[in-house]
Amino acid sequence: MTFIKFSMQSMKARMYWLQDVLDNLGYDVPHNGKRDRLTVKSLMEFQKSHGITPNGVICERTYDELCNAIDNA
């Protein structure tokens, strides 16, 4: 899926995807489809560990890094 298609999904769908990816990468996140504190914290940890400014936002670079990380997991 491209970033454009991803960004056109509902917030809940994007959060479920993010939580699934982070969980598969070993982060402890809920699977509730919500942008909660634990999900954002885990995303920021992922961003920091990949040289991305940890802002808790899924920009195109963060999306690409998440996809690459899961492909290489």
N, C-alpha and C positions, 0 to 999 in steps of 0.2 A: 504494500500500500504506500502511496506517496504521501508526503507531508500535507499536501493540499487536500487530498481525500480524507486524511486523518483529521485535519482541522475542521472539516465540514461535518463531522460526526457530532452528536450531542455531547454535552459535557459529561453526562453519566457514562456514555460509551467510551469516551476518552479516558476517564478515570478507571473504569474496569480494565481497559487495555494496559494502562500504566501500572495498576496494581498487580496484574498478572505478570507483566515483565519484571517489575521490581522483585516480586516474590520468587520468580524463576532465577533471579540473579542473587538470591540469598538475603534480601531485605525483609524485615518483619513488618508487613503491611496488612491492613484489613482488606477484605474483598467486599466492599460495600458500594462501590461506584461513586463515592463522595470524595471531595477534595478536602480531606480532613488533615489535622495537624501531623499525624504520623506519616501519611502519604507524602505530604509536602516536605517534611524533614528528610525522609528517605530519598526523595528526588533531589533535594539539595546536596545530600551526601554523595549521591551518584554524580551530580554535576561537578562538584568539587574534585572528586577523584578522577574525572576525565578532563580537567583543565577548563571547565566551563564556569562562568560566573554563577555561583549558587544563588539563584533567585526564585527557584520553585516554579518556574514557568517552562512549559514545553515549547520552546522555540524550535526552528528547523534543525539547528545544530544538535540540540538535546535529543530530538526525535531520532536523528540519524545515528547518534551515539548509542541510544537505547536499542535501536534495531541491530546495529553492529555487535553490540555486547551480547544480545540474545542469540544472534546467529553464530557467535563464537563460543557460546557457553557449553 
